[in-house]
Amino acid sequence: MSDLDRIRWNCRRGLLELDLILAQFLERHLEALDPDQLEIFKELLDYPDNDLLDLVMCRAELTGRRCKALLDLMRDA
């Protein structure tokens, strides 16, 4: 299984809203992400479903700026 296939598999979550956001993000942006962005995305996928959804929906913010650009891409998807 390739790295991108693992990422796609890890995007299958337990919340429908999050699944829809991640599916749209994958369709629009996955192939264009650079290696650093892929690492950040994999780190975001380690968050529990509700926490990740809160981040994407702007109900919570991360203190570090490292993930901001990628979260902005996810929010625009």
RORO-358040 format. One line per field, with one value per residue: residue in three letters; x, z, y of N, C-alpha, C in turn; residue number from 1. Coordinates in nm, 4 decimals, padded with zeros to 6 digits, always signed. Atoms other than C-alpha are relative to their C-alpha. Layout:
aa ALA,...
n_u X,...
n_w Z,...
n_v Y,...
ca_u X,...
ca_w Z,...
ca_v Y,...
c_u X,...
c_w Z,...
c_v Y,...
i NUM,...
***
This chain:
aa MET,SER,ASP,LEU,ASP,ARG,ILE,ARG,TRP,ASN,CYS,ARG,ARG,GLY,LEU,LEU,GLU,LEU,ASP,LEU,ILE,LEU,ALA,GLN,PHE,LEU,GLU,ARG,HIS,LEU,GLU,ALA,LEU,ASP,PRO,ASP,GLN,LEU,GLU,ILE,PHE,LYS,GLU,LEU,LEU,ASP,TYR,PRO,ASP,ASN,ASP,LEU,LEU,ASP,LEU,VAL,MET,CYS,ARG,ALA,GLU,LEU,THR,GLY,ARG,ARG,CYS,LYS,ALA,LEU,LEU,ASP,LEU,MET,ARG,ASP,ALA
n_u +00.0850,-00.0805,+00.0225,+00.1256,+00.1102,+00.0149,+00.0632,+00.1421,+00.0633,+00.0093,+00.1007,+00.1310,+00.0178,+00.1276,+00.0964,+00.0373,-00.0424,-00.1440,-00.0226,+00.0305,-00.1041,-00.1255,+00.0136,-00.0120,-00.1387,-00.0830,+00.0270,-00.0516,-00.1341,-00.0970,-00.1076,-00.0836,-00.0699,-00.1427,-00.0292,+00.0234,+00.1446,+00.0487,-00.0318,+00.0916,+00.1322,-00.0003,+00.0076,+00.1378,+00.0833,-00.0173,+00.0930,+00.1322,+00.0964,+00.0655,-00.0999,-00.0342,+00.1140,-00.0013,-00.1069,+00.0384,+00.1172,-00.0402,+00.0523,-00.1203,-00.1204,-00.1279,-00.0888,-00.1083,+00.0358,-00.0430,+00.1155,+00.0990,+00.0214,+00.0691,+00.1375,+00.0695,+00.0341,+00.1092,+00.1198,+00.0455,+00.0444
n_w +00.0000,+00.0095,-00.1049,+00.0289,-00.0293,-00.1463,-00.0380,+00.0377,-00.0940,-00.1298,+00.0097,-00.0265,-00.1418,-00.0585,+00.0096,+00.1393,+00.0397,+00.0201,+00.1198,+00.1184,+00.0130,+00.0385,+00.1356,+00.0927,-00.0074,+00.0712,+00.1433,+00.0536,-00.0375,-00.0444,+00.0971,+00.0129,-00.1248,-00.0029,-00.1101,-00.1304,-00.0192,-00.0253,-00.1392,-00.0843,+00.0159,-00.0764,-00.1413,-00.0264,-00.0001,-00.1291,-00.0955,-00.0066,+00.0969,-00.0438,-00.0067,+00.1367,+00.0547,-00.0616,+00.0635,+00.1378,-00.0037,-00.0713,-00.1370,-00.0825,+00.0714,-00.0469,-00.0380,+00.0971,+00.1329,+00.0967,+00.0624,+00.0421,+00.1451,+00.0395,-00.0500,+00.0900,+00.1207,-00.0358,-00.0202,+00.1307,+00.0803
n_v -00.1168,-00.1215,-00.1001,-00.0708,+00.0925,+00.0015,-00.1264,+00.0101,+00.0922,-00.0676,-00.1061,+00.0593,-00.0297,+00.0381,-00.1103,-00.0258,-00.1343,+00.0042,+00.0819,-00.0800,-00.1021,+00.0655,+00.0527,-00.1119,-00.0450,+00.0981,-00.0122,-00.1268,-00.0434,+00.1003,+00.0226,-00.1197,-00.0317,+00.0301,+00.0939,-00.0619,-00.0092,+00.1361,+00.0319,-00.0773,+00.0597,+00.1247,-00.0380,-00.0407,+00.1199,+00.0673,-00.0584,+00.0649,-00.0528,-00.1236,-00.1067,-00.0377,-00.0730,-00.1333,-00.0777,-00.0334,-00.0878,-00.1233,-00.0028,+00.0125,-00.0428,+00.0510,-00.1095,-00.0112,-00.0514,+00.1008,+00.0652,-00.0988,-00.0016,+00.1218,-00.0114,-00.0935,+00.0769,+00.0906,-00.0817,-00.0478,+00.1137
ca_u +00.0000,+00.1431,+00.1716,-00.1135,-00.3321,-00.2643,-00.3597,-00.6836,-00.7611,-00.6902,-00.9354,-01.2219,-01.3522,-01.6489,-01.8156,-02.0051,-01.9303,-01.5579,-01.5688,-01.7270,-01.4719,-01.1779,-01.3116,-01.3435,-00.9982,-00.8429,-01.0089,-00.8943,-00.5547,-00.3928,-00.1915,-00.0542,+00.0691,+00.4444,+00.6208,+00.6083,+00.2366,+00.1796,+00.3547,+00.1447,-00.1709,-00.0758,-00.0231,-00.3669,-00.5164,-00.3806,-00.6265,-00.9501,-01.2444,-01.4206,-01.1007,-01.0114,-01.3611,-01.3419,-01.0114,-01.1461,-01.4701,-01.2773,-01.4292,-01.0760,-00.7320,-00.3851,-00.1209,+00.1449,+00.1432,+00.2799,-00.0630,-00.2435,-00.1907,-00.3043,-00.6081,-00.6954,-00.6834,-00.9094,-01.1518,-01.1697,-01.2353
ca_w +00.0000,-00.0989,+00.1373,-00.0403,-00.0122,+00.3637,+00.3918,+00.2014,+00.4312,+00.7429,+00.6161,+00.6704,+01.0026,+01.2318,+01.1725,+00.8488,+00.8461,+00.8794,+00.6168,+00.3684,+00.4360,+00.4101,+00.0923,-00.0771,+00.0435,-00.0873,-00.4250,-00.4658,-00.2962,-00.2041,-00.5227,-00.5067,-00.1455,-00.0984,+00.1437,+00.4342,+00.3845,+00.3712,+00.7068,+00.8593,+00.7170,+00.8670,+01.2039,+01.1793,+01.1042,+01.4404,+01.6182,+01.7459,+01.5121,+01.7193,+01.7760,+01.4069,+01.3081,+01.5583,+01.4038,+01.0497,+01.1469,+01.3304,+01.6652,+01.7973,+01.7034,+01.7269,+01.8954,+01.6332,+01.2936,+01.1247,+01.0486,+00.9677,+00.5904,+00.5611,+00.7820,+00.5612,+00.2565,+00.4356,+00.5290,+00.1685,+00.0359
ca_v +00.0000,+00.3374,+00.6335,+00.8139,+00.5027,+00.4920,+00.8572,+00.7944,+00.5008,+00.7106,+00.9735,+00.7318,+00.8549,+00.8085,+01.1455,+01.1997,+01.5726,+01.5078,+01.2315,+01.4710,+01.7458,+01.5061,+01.3436,+01.6793,+01.7847,+01.4631,+01.5058,+01.8655,+01.8778,+01.5446,+01.4965,+01.8525,+01.8456,+01.8673,+01.6264,+01.8744,+01.9306,+01.5544,+01.5151,+01.7914,+01.6327,+01.2958,+01.4668,+01.6240,+01.2825,+01.1627,+01.3939,+01.2398,+01.2919,+01.5573,+01.7560,+01.7480,+01.8555,+02.1435,+02.2537,+02.2419,+02.4183,+02.6975,+02.6021,+02.5421,+02.6691,+02.5219,+02.7320,+02.6563,+02.8246,+02.5114,+02.3666,+02.6909,+02.6846,+02.3253,+02.3847,+02.6816,+02.4505,+02.2032,+02.4797,+02.5993,+02.2481
c_u +00.0904,-00.0350,-00.1316,-00.1221,-00.0250,-00.0698,-00.1489,-00.0759,-00.0200,-00.1005,-00.1412,-00.0225,-00.1385,-00.1066,-00.0279,+00.0495,+00.1496,+00.0354,-00.0224,+00.1068,+00.1293,-00.0064,+00.0168,+00.1434,+00.0915,-00.0153,+00.0663,+00.1496,+00.1044,+00.1182,+00.0972,+00.0777,+00.1478,+00.0272,-00.0226,-00.1497,-00.0603,+00.0261,-00.0931,-00.1403,-00.0098,-00.0064,-00.1417,-00.0926,+00.0145,-00.0937,-00.1279,-00.0994,-00.0598,+00.0976,+00.0383,-00.1139,-00.0060,+00.1072,-00.0405,-00.1157,+00.0274,-00.0634,+00.1131,+00.1175,+00.1216,+00.0892,+00.1120,-00.0488,+00.0280,-00.1177,-00.0988,-00.0288,-00.0771,-00.1440,-00.0802,-00.0413,-00.1194,-00.1311,-00.0579,-00.0537,-00.1495
c_w +00.0000,+00.1133,-00.0230,+00.0263,+00.1507,+00.0493,-00.0335,+00.0985,+00.1360,-00.0001,+00.0169,+00.1501,+00.0469,-00.0058,-00.1464,-00.0471,-00.0314,-00.1229,-00.1275,-00.0247,-00.0493,-00.1423,-00.1035,-00.0027,-00.0776,-00.1510,-00.0596,+00.0209,+00.0244,-00.0947,-00.0091,+00.1270,-00.0101,+00.1216,+00.1391,+00.0306,+00.0281,+00.1449,+00.0956,-00.0068,+00.0787,+00.1504,+00.0371,+00.0070,+00.1285,+00.1072,+00.0046,-00.0923,+00.0420,+00.0062,-00.1391,-00.0650,+00.0583,-00.0618,-00.1394,-00.0027,+00.0749,+00.1382,+00.1010,-00.0864,+00.0600,+00.0330,-00.1015,-00.1358,-00.1085,-00.0788,-00.0622,-00.1499,-00.0460,+00.0506,-00.0863,-00.1297,+00.0281,+00.0169,-00.1324,-00.0878,+00.0110
c_v +00.1243,+00.0966,+00.0747,-00.0885,-00.0086,+00.1271,-00.0044,-00.0894,+00.0674,+00.1148,-00.0535,+00.0072,-00.0413,+00.1083,+00.0315,+00.1357,+00.0029,-00.0826,+00.0814,+00.1064,-00.0627,-00.0547,+00.1105,+00.0536,-00.0945,+00.0154,+00.1237,+00.0203,-00.1089,-00.0141,+00.1175,+00.0349,-00.0359,-00.0902,+00.0589,+00.0094,-00.1375,-00.0407,+00.0732,-00.0607,-00.1306,+00.0282,+00.0420,-00.1212,-00.0809,+00.0560,-00.0829,+00.0713,+00.1341,+00.1165,+00.0481,+00.0780,+00.1412,+00.0887,+00.0460,+00.0999,+00.1305,+00.0123,-00.0161,+00.0433,-00.0682,+00.1178,+00.0193,+00.0466,-00.1041,-00.0588,+00.0974,-00.0042,-00.1236,+00.0007,+00.0971,-00.0691,-00.0927,+00.0770,+00.0488,-00.1128,-00.0097
i 1,2,3,4,5,6,7,8,9,10,11,12,13,14,15,16,17,18,19,20,21,22,23,24,25,26,27,28,29,30,31,32,33,34,35,36,37,38,39,40,41,42,43,44,45,46,47,48,49,50,51,52,53,54,55,56,57,58,59,60,61,62,63,64,65,66,67,68,69,70,71,72,73,74,75,76,77
***
